[in-house]
Amino acid sequence: MHRLAYLTTRFPATLAVAQSVLNKLPKQVESVLELGAGVGTSLWALPFLSNITLVEKDLGLIEMGQRLKPGPYQWIHSDCTQIREFPKSDLILFSYSIGELEGEKAYSLLKTLFQQTLQFLVIIEPGTPKGFERIRNYRELFIKLNGHIIAPCPHTKMCPMEGKNWCHFSERLSRDRLHRILKEGELGYEDEKYSYLIISKDPFPKSGKRILRHPQKRSGHITFELCREIGVEKKTLSKKDRSAFKDAKRLKWGDVLDHRF
C-alpha cells in the first residue's frame, strides 16, 4: 500500500521534475545509470533509451517498475553503497535519492561516481532549505574535483545565496481526478519545488544568467531576479526594446536569460 501511495501521489511530481531537469542537458545521452531508482524515473523521463541500468534496494519497487515499464532494462537489487563497480554510463542520475545517505557515505559515493561517469552526473533534491544545502555542498565537492557545472549555476564561484534565501525552482503539473482525490486537493494542478545540479566531465559554453524567481511582468516592463558571476541581481527590460521584450515575455522561473539581454 505504501508503494502504491508513492506511485499515485509522489511519482507524477518527481517524474515531471526529472523531465524538466534532463531537458537541460547540453547533448543527448545513450546510456543511463539511475541510483535509488524506485520504480524507474529515468525509464519514463528518457523513453527513447533502452540502455538503462537501475539500482534499487526495495525489491517491491523493482517488481512494480518492471510491471509498469517492461523492456530490456537492467535492474540491480542492491544498496548502492554496497556496489564496488558500477557500469559505465553517459549519465548517472540521483532523483530524490542521494538525501537518504548521510555525510561521508554520500560524498564518498559521489566521488566514485564522478570518476566513473562518461559525461554527466545529475542530482535532484526537494526544493527545501535542507535539500538546497545538500546541493550546495555537492556543488563545492564537484568544483574541487574539476567538474563543470552545466546548470543551474552560470559560474563556479562561491554560491551567492545568503541567509534564508535558497536556490530552488518549481515545476507545475496537472492532476487528474484520482490524483486530486488521493491528495485531497481541489486544484487541477500542483507545483513541485526542487533543487538540482548538472555536472559534466567536459566543459560546455555558458548560456547566460539563471532566472531565480517568477519574473514580475508588467504592461511596460519585466523585472527578473538573476544569478550571475557577480552575485544575485535584478534586471528590468523595457517594452521600448520591442524585440528583446517579446522574447523575454516567454521566459519563466528557472529559464536562462541569455547574452542578448
C-alpha positions in Angstrom: 0.0 0.0 0.0 2.9 2.4 0.8 4.4 1.7 -2.7 1.1 2.3 -4.4 0.6 5.5 -2.4 4.0 6.7 -3.6 3.2 5.8 -7.2 0.0 7.7 -7.2 0.8 10.8 -5.1 4.5 11.4 -5.5 5.8 9.8 -8.7 3.9 12.2 -11.1 5.7 15.2 -9.5 9.1 13.6 -9.3 8.8 12.5 -12.9 7.8 16.0 -14.1 10.8 17.5 -12.4 13.2 14.9 -13.8 11.9 15.5 -17.3 12.4 19.3 -16.9 16.0 18.9 -15.5 17.1 16.3 -18.1 15.9 18.6 -20.8 18.7 21.0 -19.7 21.4 18.5 -20.7 23.5 20.1 -23.5 23.7 16.9 -25.5 21.8 13.6 -25.8 23.0 10.6 -23.9 22.9 7.0 -24.9 23.2 5.2 -21.6 22.0 5.9 -18.0 22.7 4.6 -14.6 20.0 5.6 -12.0 20.7 5.1 -8.3 17.8 4.8 -5.8 15.6 4.3 -8.8 12.3 3.5 -7.1 10.0 2.4 -10.0 12.4 3.8 -12.5 12.1 7.6 -13.1 14.6 7.5 -16.0 12.6 4.9 -17.9 9.8 7.5 -18.2 11.8 10.7 -18.4 14.0 9.2 -21.2 11.6 6.9 -23.1 13.8 6.8 -26.2 16.6 5.0 -24.4 16.9 1.3 -23.8 20.4 1.2 -22.3 19.4 2.0 -18.7 20.6 0.4 -15.5 18.6 0.9 -12.4 19.8 0.3 -8.8 17.1 -0.1 -6.1 17.2 -1.8 -2.7 13.4 -2.2 -2.4 12.5 -5.4 -4.3 8.8 -4.5 -4.3 9.6 -1.2 -6.1 11.7 -3.1 -8.6 8.9 -5.5 -9.3 6.4 -2.7 -9.7 8.8 -0.8 -12.1 9.2 -3.9 -14.2 5.4 -4.4 -14.5 4.8 -0.7 -15.3 7.6 -0.4 -17.9 8.8 -3.8 -19.2 11.8 -3.7 -21.5 15.5 -4.6 -21.9 16.5 -2.6 -18.9 18.9 -3.9 -16.3 17.6 -3.8 -12.7 20.1 -4.4 -9.8 18.6 -5.2 -6.4 21.1 -3.7 -4.1 22.0 -0.8 -1.8 24.1 1.5 -4.0 26.7 2.0 -1.2 27.4 -1.8 -1.3 28.3 -1.9 -5.0 32.0 -1.8 -5.8 31.9 -1.4 -9.5 29.2 0.4 -11.5 28.5 0.1 -15.2 29.9 2.8 -17.4 27.2 5.3 -18.4 26.9 8.6 -20.2 24.6 9.9 -17.4 24.4 9.0 -13.7 21.1 10.1 -12.0 20.1 10.6 -8.4 16.4 11.6 -8.4 15.3 12.4 -4.9 17.6 9.7 -3.5 21.0 10.9 -2.5 19.5 12.6 0.5 18.8 9.2 2.0 22.6 8.8 2.6 24.3 10.6 5.4 27.5 12.7 5.4 30.6 10.9 4.2 28.7 8.0 2.7 27.2 10.4 0.2 30.4 12.2 -0.5 32.4 9.0 -1.0 29.8 7.6 -3.4 29.7 10.8 -5.4 33.4 11.0 -5.7 33.5 7.4 -7.1 30.6 8.0 -9.5 32.1 11.3 -10.8 35.2 9.3 -11.8 33.1 6.6 -13.5 30.5 8.6 -15.4 31.4 9.1 -19.1 29.8 12.5 -19.3 27.1 13.8 -16.8 26.1 13.4 -13.2 22.6 14.8 -12.2 21.3 15.2 -8.7 17.7 16.3 -7.9 16.6 17.1 -4.4 13.5 18.6 -2.7 13.3 22.4 -3.1 13.6 23.0 0.6 16.4 24.7 2.6 17.8 21.3 3.6 17.6 20.0 0.1 19.4 23.0 -1.3 22.1 22.9 1.4 22.9 19.4 0.2 23.1 20.6 -3.4 25.3 23.5 -2.4 27.7 21.1 -0.6 27.8 18.7 -3.5 28.5 21.7 -5.9 31.6 22.6 -3.8 32.7 18.9 -3.9 32.5 18.7 -7.7 34.2 22.0 -8.2 37.1 20.6 -6.2 37.1 17.6 -8.4 37.4 19.8 -11.5 33.8 19.1 -12.6 32.0 21.6 -14.9 28.6 23.0 -13.8 26.1 22.9 -16.6 23.0 24.0 -14.5 21.6 25.8 -12.7 24.7 27.8 -11.8 26.1 30.1 -14.5 29.5 30.1 -12.8 31.8 28.2 -10.4 32.4 31.0 -7.9 31.0 31.0 -4.4 27.3 30.5 -4.3 25.6 33.9 -3.7 22.7 32.6 -1.8 22.7 34.0 1.8 20.6 34.0 4.9 17.2 32.5 4.4 17.4 32.6 0.7 17.9 29.3 -1.1 18.1 28.3 -4.8 15.1 26.3 -5.9 12.7 26.0 -8.8 9.2 24.9 -9.5 7.5 22.6 -11.9 3.7 22.7 -12.5 1.9 19.5 -13.4 -1.7 18.6 -14.0 -3.7 16.5 -11.5 -6.2 14.0 -12.8 -9.3 13.1 -10.8 -7.7 10.2 -8.9 -4.7 12.4 -8.0 -6.9 15.1 -6.6 -8.9 12.6 -4.5 -5.8 10.9 -3.1 -4.2 14.2 -2.2 -7.5 15.7 -1.0 -6.8 18.7 -3.3 -9.3 20.8 -5.2 -6.9 22.4 -7.7 -6.3 20.7 -11.1 -2.6 21.2 -10.8 0.2 21.2 -8.2 3.6 22.9 -8.1 6.6 20.8 -7.2 9.6 22.7 -5.7 13.0 21.2 -6.3 16.8 22.0 -6.3 19.2 20.3 -8.7 22.7 20.1 -10.1 24.0 19.0 -13.5 27.7 18.3 -13.6 29.8 17.4 -16.6 33.2 15.9 -17.2 33.8 18.2 -20.1 33.2 22.0 -20.4 30.3 23.4 -22.4 29.6 27.1 -23.3 27.9 29.1 -20.6 24.4 30.1 -21.7 23.6 33.1 -19.6 22.0 34.2 -16.3 19.6 31.9 -14.4 16.2 33.3 -13.5 15.7 32.7 -9.8 12.1 33.7 -9.2 8.9 34.2 -11.2 9.5 37.2 -13.5 7.5 40.3 -12.5 5.7 41.0 -15.8 4.0 44.4 -16.2 2.5 46.1 -19.2 5.6 48.2 -19.9 8.4 46.2 -18.4 9.6 42.9 -17.0 11.8 42.5 -13.9 14.0 39.4 -13.4 15.9 38.2 -10.4 19.1 36.6 -11.7 22.1 34.6 -10.6 25.3 35.7 -12.3 29.0 35.7 -11.6 28.9 38.9 -9.5 26.0 37.6 -7.4 22.3 37.9 -7.4 20.9 41.0 -9.3 17.7 42.4 -10.6 17.3 43.4 -14.2 14.5 45.3 -15.9 13.7 45.0 -19.6 11.5 47.8 -21.0 8.8 47.4 -23.7 10.7 50.1 -25.7 13.1 47.4 -26.8 10.4 45.5 -28.7 12.4 42.5 -29.9 14.0 41.8 -26.5 10.7 42.4 -24.6 8.8 40.0 -26.9 11.4 37.2 -26.3 11.6 37.9 -22.6 7.9 37.6 -22.1 8.2 33.9 -22.8 10.8 33.3 -20.1 9.8 31.8 -16.7 11.4 30.9 -13.4 14.3 28.5 -13.9 15.0 29.6 -17.5 18.2 31.3 -18.7 18.3 35.0 -19.7 20.9 34.7 -22.4 23.7 37.1 -23.5 21.4 39.0 -25.9 19.8 40.8 -22.9 
